[in-house]
Every structure is written in structure tokens, then in C-alpha cells.
Amino acid sequence: MRAAVFREAHAPLSIENLSVDKPKGREVLVQTTATGVCHSDFHFVDGHLPHRGGPMVLGHEGAGVVEAVGEDVTSVAPGDHVVACLSGFCGTCDQCLDGHPNLCTRRIVNRGRGAPSRLRLDDEDVVQFADVGSFAELMLLHENSLVRIDPELPLDRAALVGCGVLTGVGAALRTARVEAGQTVAVFGCGGVGLSIVQGARIAAASRIIAVDQFDSKLEMAKSFGATDAVSSNDGDAVAAIRELTRGAGVDHAFEAVGLPHLVRQCIESLAIGGTATIVGVLPLDANIEFPWVAIRPECKIQTSRMGSNRFRIDIPRYLDFYRQGRLQLDEMVSRRGRIDDINEAFRAMKAGEVARSVLLFD
């Protein structure tokens, strides 16, 4: 099969032919139909996140059709339409049993040390990023990394709900639990930030303030439900937010990029009793400093992991929102391409030209 292979930071991905093993046990072989291009993938390319070495297939926002299943699979069958999710779960650890499968502490969805690699390039093992690796014509996954969906739903839209939309909408609805009438600020309006905007709109927030350095992203945010737009190039974004809220600040602020200075601004923009939710992936060695006086009384700072999802419940639920016209997925797809266009998709993302690029497979 053809796949986009990452080898080192600051270098383009290469399109190479890999071999894929047959599904064993609870594994499922999926013919990839579409994959979104997420900033988490680009974090490896720009060196924001480290990689221990060796070839790796990036991509984790994939959807497709089940081609074959292992002998122990019970949740899907050949021909089923599925969405992959990097929040693979075991179902038996304390976190899973307590209703938080996104925080699963047992990584059963990979083959483990000593087992043969699912993917190989000649005589070299190939890693699947997040145990998904959707920048490939085929995905070999554990069944607990998949959810079956209605076959009438378009897979190029459904793929986005596997990560970016799941993370952003979930951050607003499930992690922060935004309530009707509350005020919200979203720092960073890429795919995840725009999904937070949509989640806040679905929750009936009274004011949704989008903050970004790109005017094009701010215009997109308005089309997805932002009531106000603040350009970070025009001065103090925190001061602008306070002016828009008559000095009060916002009930909820979200950081959706993964930059320490935006985390600080997120915290400083809060109202009394407000909550800052950090959604972006920060560098592993990041330090966040802010003056104590900047924190309003009884504020909270929390992180959100993949929108606090229970993806086998939430992905079908969010796709129902799409069918009802409450969640805009068609408009999230700014550009479509093929696997050969992966490096151009990364360039367009970095330049702020797209909400989401989607790569299609035959």
C-alpha cells in the first residue's frame, strides 16, 4: 500500500510502498477513504514534538470501510463504515470503568513489544502514529480504536469527527460544560479552535470571541458562530476581550494552539469564577508563567484530553448534530487532495489558509 512516511523533523514526508500484516485477534483492516490533516501531525514535522526515530506513518483522523477482521472481533464486520480515533481504550482499567475511556491507562490497542510490526518498509518496522496512521491506503487497528457509523454519512466529513471536531466540540460541551448565556473566548482558530467555537454555539453561549493572528481564520470563526473577532496582531488581545465584556472577562477561555504565551493570555482573560481550558498540545519542556495578580478570584485552570470523549457515544452524537444542521462539517473542509498532496496540505495549514484539508483515497 502507498503511505506518507515521516522520518525526521523539518523534512517533507515521502510517499512510499509499505507492506501491511493481516488482522489478528481483535484487529481490523480498514480501507482508508478519507483522512483529515491535523496540526498534531505537523507538530512532528516542525519539531514541536519529538520522535524517537525510525519511519512513521502520521495521520490519526481517518475514516473508511472495513475490509477484513481478526478472529476475535465483535464490534464491526467487513463492509462497515467506520471512523478511527486515537483514544483507543481497554475497557477494564479504573479510568475506563469510571466513564473516562479517553484517559485509559492500558495501551492494549497496539501489538506491544516483541510482537511483529503491523507495517513494514522492506526489512524495517514502521510506527503508526497514535496507533492509527491514517496517511495510508490501509489502516490496521484494534477494534477499540474504531466506531461504526451510518453508511449514508459522507466519510470525508465523518473523518474530521475522529479528532479535531471531537476534541474541540467536546472541550466546550464535555470538558468545560459551557452553559447557555455564558461568555467564551477561543485563542487559535484552526480546526480545533473552530470546533470549540461550534461547541460554544451549540451550547448557546451568549458571546463567543475568536482570537487569531490570521484575518482569514477570524472570518471563518464568524461563519461558524463567533460573535466577535480579535486580531492578535492589533495589540493586547486580553485588553480587547475585557473591553468587549465591559471589563468583566469571559466565563470560559480556551487555548487551542499549544503556545505558552497564549495559555497565559487565556488565563488572564477570565472573569471572576471563570475557567481556562488548555486544549492545545504544548512542547514537552514548556513552562507557563503568569503574575498571581492576573488570576481573578475562584478561577480554574484545566486541561482537556481529546474533548473528554467517550468516542463510541460522542462521534455518532456529533454526527447527528451534523445531520440536524447544528454542526457545520461541510464548511470545515477547506481543501481536498490526495496522499501525494500531504506536504502542500501542511504548508497551507501553517499559512492559515485552511480550516481543514482532507486527503481522499480511491
PyMOL commands that set and color helices and strands:
alter all, ss='L'
color gray80, all
select helices_A, chain A and resi 39-45+94-97+101-103+129-131+143-145+155-162+164-175+191-202+215-223+232-234+237-244+260-268+292-294+306-308+311-323+330-332+339-350
alter helices_A, ss='H'
color red, helices_A
select strands_A, chain A and resi 2-6+14-17+19-20+27-36+56-57+62-69+81-84+119-121+124-128+138-142+146-148+183-187+207-212+228-231+250-255+270-278+300-303+333-337+356-360
alter strands_A, ss='S'
color yellow, strands_A
deselect
rebuild
show_as cartoon
